[in-house]
Amino acid sequence: MVKLTMIARVTDGLPLAEGLDDGRDLTDAEMYKQQVKALFKNLSKGHNEASRMSVETGPYVFHYIIEGRVCYLTMCDRSYPKKLAFQYLEDLKNEFERVNGAQIETAARPYAFIKFDTFIQKTKKLYQDTRTQRNISKLNDELYEVHQIMTRNVQEVLGVGEKLDQVSQISSRLISESRIYADKARDLNRQALIRKWAPVAIVLGVVFLLFWVKAKLW
C-alpha cells in the first residue's frame, strides 16, 4: 500500500505538497518524513545518481522520480509492486505539471500547493488495491518497465550525502586554518625583521641626530 506521498522542488528541497492524511496509521511516521526531507536535502545538493530510484528503509521503500525541477516521492510497503508505485508517481507528475507547472519556480513558501492533496488522495485510492482489473492491467503493461531502476538502502544514500558534507566542511575548515596560519606567518616575519633591523635603525638615528646637533652648534 501507498503510505506517504511528498512533492518537493529539487533545486532547494522546498516541500511543495504532500498527502495530508498520510502516515496517521503509520508507526514512526515522523521518522520516515524526516528521512524524506533528508533525501530532498541531498537531492538539492546534487547528490542524486538517477532521475528514478527506489530506496529501502525498514519494512518500506521510497520510490521517487525527478522531472525538471520537481521530485515526486512515495513510500510503500516492500511487497507493493514497484511498477504500480512508479505509475502512481507518473500520474501525480503529469497532473502537478499541468496544474502548477508555471508556478513551481516562483513558489516561496513550503507547501504552496497543498491543495494538490485532493488529487493525491483520489489517485492513491485507485492504486491501493493491487488486485483491481485496472491495476492488474497496469502490471501487465509491457510499455512501462522498471527493471532498470536502481534500488539502494536509505543509510547508504543518506550516508553518501553526510560524507560529502563532512568533506566539504573539512575542506572549508582547512582553507580557513591555512589563512590563519598565513596571517600568523606574515606577522612573525614582520616581527623578525623589526628585531633584526631595529638596532641598526636606532644607531643610524642617533648618528644622524648627533650630526644635526653638531651642524646647529657650528
PADRENVEX-718547 format. One line per field, with one value per residue (C-alpha): residue number from 1; residue in one letter; x, y, z; chain. Coordinates in nm, 2 decimals. Layout:
BEGIN
n <- (NUM, ...) $
res <- (A, ...) $
u <- (X, ...) $
v <- (Y, ...) $
w <- (Z, ...) $
chain <- (A, ...) $
END
This chain:
BEGIN
n <- (1, 2, 3, 4, 5, 6, 7, 8, 9, 10, 11, 12, 13, 14, 15, 16, 17, 18, 19, 20, 21, 22, 23, 24, 25, 26, 27, 28, 29, 30, 31, 32, 33, 34, 35, 36, 37, 38, 39, 40, 41, 42, 43, 44, 45, 46, 47, 48, 49, 50, 51, 52, 53, 54, 55, 56, 57, 58, 59, 60, 61, 62, 63, 64, 65, 66, 67, 68, 69, 70, 71, 72, 73, 74, 75, 76, 77, 78, 79, 80, 81, 82, 83, 84, 85, 86, 87, 88, 89, 90, 91, 92, 93, 94, 95, 96, 97, 98, 99, 100, 101, 102, 103, 104, 105, 106, 107, 108, 109, 110, 111, 112, 113, 114, 115, 116, 117, 118, 119, 120, 121, 122, 123, 124, 125, 126, 127, 128, 129, 130, 131, 132, 133, 134, 135, 136, 137, 138, 139, 140, 141, 142, 143, 144, 145, 146, 147, 148, 149, 150, 151, 152, 153, 154, 155, 156, 157, 158, 159, 160, 161, 162, 163, 164, 165, 166, 167, 168, 169, 170, 171, 172, 173, 174, 175, 176, 177, 178, 179, 180, 181, 182, 183, 184, 185, 186, 187, 188, 189, 190, 191, 192, 193, 194, 195, 196, 197, 198, 199, 200, 201, 202, 203, 204, 205, 206, 207, 208, 209, 210, 211, 212, 213, 214, 215, 216, 217, 218) $
res <- (M, V, K, L, T, M, I, A, R, V, T, D, G, L, P, L, A, E, G, L, D, D, G, R, D, L, T, D, A, E, M, Y, K, Q, Q, V, K, A, L, F, K, N, L, S, K, G, H, N, E, A, S, R, M, S, V, E, T, G, P, Y, V, F, H, Y, I, I, E, G, R, V, C, Y, L, T, M, C, D, R, S, Y, P, K, K, L, A, F, Q, Y, L, E, D, L, K, N, E, F, E, R, V, N, G, A, Q, I, E, T, A, A, R, P, Y, A, F, I, K, F, D, T, F, I, Q, K, T, K, K, L, Y, Q, D, T, R, T, Q, R, N, I, S, K, L, N, D, E, L, Y, E, V, H, Q, I, M, T, R, N, V, Q, E, V, L, G, V, G, E, K, L, D, Q, V, S, Q, I, S, S, R, L, I, S, E, S, R, I, Y, A, D, K, A, R, D, L, N, R, Q, A, L, I, R, K, W, A, P, V, A, I, V, L, G, V, V, F, L, L, F, W, V, K, A, K, L, W) $
u <- (0.00, 0.10, 0.19, 0.34, 0.35, 0.56, 0.65, 0.94, 1.15, 1.48, 1.68, 1.64, 1.45, 1.14, 0.84, 0.55, 0.28, 0.20, -0.07, -0.23, -0.38, -0.07, 0.11, -0.17, -0.19, 0.19, 0.43, 0.73, 0.57, 0.76, 1.09, 1.01, 0.91, 1.25, 1.42, 1.23, 1.33, 1.69, 1.66, 1.53, 1.82, 2.06, 1.89, 1.91, 2.29, 2.32, 2.37, 2.12, 2.25, 1.94, 1.61, 1.43, 1.53, 1.40, 1.54, 1.47, 1.40, 1.29, 0.98, 0.91, 1.06, 1.08, 1.02, 1.09, 1.11, 1.27, 1.13, 1.26, 1.28, 1.05, 1.09, 0.78, 0.82, 0.61, 0.67, 0.51, 0.52, 0.81, 0.55, 0.38, 0.46, 0.74, 0.57, 0.25, 0.44, 0.62, 0.30, 0.13, 0.41, 0.38, 0.01, 0.10, 0.37, 0.15, -0.13, 0.10, 0.29, -0.04, -0.20, 0.10, 0.39, 0.41, 0.43, 0.69, 0.99, 0.83, 0.69, 0.85, 0.68, 0.66, 0.35, 0.25, 0.04, -0.11, -0.45, -0.29, -0.36, -0.71, -0.57, -0.31, -0.59, -0.81, -0.52, -0.39, -0.73, -0.70, -0.36, -0.43, -0.57, -0.33, -0.60, -0.83, -0.86, -0.72, -0.40, -0.36, -0.37, -0.10, 0.11, 0.08, 0.16, 0.49, 0.53, 0.62, 0.91, 1.10, 1.37, 1.65, 1.55, 1.82, 1.74, 1.95, 1.94, 1.84, 2.15, 2.37, 2.20, 2.19, 2.54, 2.68, 2.54, 2.67, 3.02, 3.02, 2.90, 3.18, 3.44, 3.30, 3.32, 3.67, 3.79, 3.63, 3.80, 4.14, 4.11, 4.02, 4.30, 4.55, 4.46, 4.50, 4.85, 4.94, 4.85, 5.05, 5.35, 5.34, 5.32, 5.62, 5.82, 5.74, 5.84, 6.17, 6.25, 6.18, 6.41, 6.68, 6.68, 6.56, 6.91, 7.06, 6.78, 6.84, 7.22, 7.17, 6.91, 7.15, 7.43, 7.20, 7.09, 7.45, 7.54, 7.23, 7.31, 7.67, 7.57, 7.33, 7.60, 7.86) $
v <- (0.00, 0.36, 0.51, 0.85, 1.09, 1.41, 1.65, 1.89, 2.13, 1.98, 2.30, 2.38, 2.10, 2.31, 2.09, 2.18, 1.93, 1.61, 1.37, 1.53, 1.21, 1.00, 0.84, 0.87, 0.49, 0.45, 0.37, 0.61, 0.82, 1.13, 0.94, 0.84, 1.20, 1.32, 1.07, 1.20, 1.56, 1.44, 1.28, 1.61, 1.79, 1.55, 1.60, 1.98, 1.94, 1.74, 1.40, 1.22, 0.94, 0.88, 1.05, 0.74, 0.54, 0.31, 0.35, 0.08, 0.19, -0.07, -0.25, 0.01, 0.15, 0.51, 0.54, 0.87, 1.03, 1.36, 1.56, 1.91, 2.09, 1.86, 1.54, 1.32, 1.06, 0.79, 0.54, 0.19, -0.15, -0.36, -0.60, -0.33, -0.37, -0.13, -0.09, 0.04, 0.28, 0.44, 0.47, 0.63, 0.89, 0.94, 1.02, 1.27, 1.43, 1.47, 1.64, 1.85, 1.99, 2.06, 2.25, 2.41, 2.40, 2.77, 2.85, 2.59, 2.82, 3.12, 2.93, 3.09, 2.92, 2.55, 2.36, 2.63, 2.37, 2.19, 2.18, 1.92, 1.68, 1.64, 1.48, 1.28, 1.12, 1.05, 0.89, 0.70, 0.52, 0.40, 0.24, 0.09, -0.24, -0.42, -0.68, -0.45, -0.50, -0.16, -0.22, -0.57, -0.43, -0.17, -0.45, -0.64, -0.33, -0.40, -0.05, 0.07, -0.12, -0.06, -0.33, -0.07, 0.14, 0.12, 0.01, 0.12, 0.14, 0.46, 0.46, 0.42, 0.70, 0.94, 0.84, 0.95, 1.29, 1.31, 1.21, 1.47, 1.73, 1.63, 1.65, 2.00, 2.11, 1.97, 2.15, 2.48, 2.44, 2.36, 2.67, 2.89, 2.75, 2.79, 3.16, 3.20, 3.03, 3.25, 3.56, 3.44, 3.37, 3.72, 3.86, 3.65, 3.76, 4.12, 4.09, 3.91, 4.19, 4.45, 4.27, 4.24, 4.60, 4.80, 4.83, 4.94, 5.20, 5.33, 5.36, 5.54, 5.77, 5.86, 5.93, 6.14, 6.33, 6.40, 6.53, 6.75, 6.89, 6.95, 7.14, 7.36, 7.44, 7.54) $
w <- (0.00, -0.05, 0.29, 0.22, -0.07, -0.09, -0.36, -0.34, -0.56, -0.63, -0.66, -0.29, -0.13, -0.07, 0.00, -0.24, -0.15, 0.04, 0.12, 0.43, 0.56, 0.50, 0.79, 1.05, 1.10, 1.05, 1.33, 1.33, 1.06, 1.17, 1.14, 0.78, 0.70, 0.84, 0.61, 0.31, 0.40, 0.43, 0.08, -0.06, 0.10, -0.06, -0.40, -0.37, -0.32, -0.64, -0.46, -0.68, -0.90, -1.11, -1.20, -1.09, -0.78, -0.51, -0.16, 0.10, 0.46, 0.72, 0.60, 0.34, 0.02, -0.10, -0.47, -0.64, -0.98, -1.07, -1.36, -1.44, -1.11, -0.91, -0.71, -0.67, -0.39, -0.23, 0.04, 0.00, 0.17, 0.03, -0.11, -0.31, -0.68, -0.79, -1.13, -0.97, -0.74, -1.03, -1.24, -0.94, -0.94, -1.31, -1.27, -1.00, -1.21, -1.51, -1.32, -1.10, -1.41, -1.58, -1.29, -1.12, -1.37, -1.43, -1.06, -0.94, -0.99, -0.81, -0.51, -0.20, 0.10, 0.20, 0.08, -0.16, -0.35, -0.05, -0.23, -0.46, -0.17, -0.32, -0.63, -0.43, -0.22, -0.52, -0.71, -0.41, -0.38, -0.74, -0.66, -0.31, -0.42, -0.65, -0.74, -0.93, -1.30, -1.36, -1.16, -1.30, -1.65, -1.55, -1.41, -1.74, -1.94, -2.11, -2.23, -1.88, -1.73, -1.41, -1.42, -1.48, -1.18, -0.91, -0.56, -0.27, 0.11, 0.29, 0.51, 0.21, 0.03, 0.32, 0.43, 0.09, 0.14, 0.50, 0.39, 0.12, 0.37, 0.60, 0.33, 0.24, 0.60, 0.64, 0.32, 0.44, 0.78, 0.62, 0.40, 0.69, 0.91, 0.63, 0.60, 0.98, 0.96, 0.66, 0.86, 1.16, 0.94, 0.80, 1.15, 1.26, 0.96, 1.03, 1.39, 1.29, 1.05, 1.32, 1.57, 1.31, 1.18, 1.48, 1.64, 1.31, 1.27, 1.62, 1.57, 1.24, 1.41, 1.69, 1.44, 1.23, 1.54, 1.65, 1.31, 1.31, 1.66, 1.56, 1.25, 1.45, 1.71, 1.44) $
chain <- (A, A, A, A, A, A, A, A, A, A, A, A, A, A, A, A, A, A, A, A, A, A, A, A, A, A, A, A, A, A, A, A, A, A, A, A, A, A, A, A, A, A, A, A, A, A, A, A, A, A, A, A, A, A, A, A, A, A, A, A, A, A, A, A, A, A, A, A, A, A, A, A, A, A, A, A, A, A, A, A, A, A, A, A, A, A, A, A, A, A, A, A, A, A, A, A, A, A, A, A, A, A, A, A, A, A, A, A, A, A, A, A, A, A, A, A, A, A, A, A, A, A, A, A, A, A, A, A, A, A, A, A, A, A, A, A, A, A, A, A, A, A, A, A, A, A, A, A, A, A, A, A, A, A, A, A, A, A, A, A, A, A, A, A, A, A, A, A, A, A, A, A, A, A, A, A, A, A, A, A, A, A, A, A, A, A, A, A, A, A, A, A, A, A, A, A, A, A, A, A, A, A, A, A, A, A, A, A, A, A, A, A, A, A, A, A, A, A) $
END
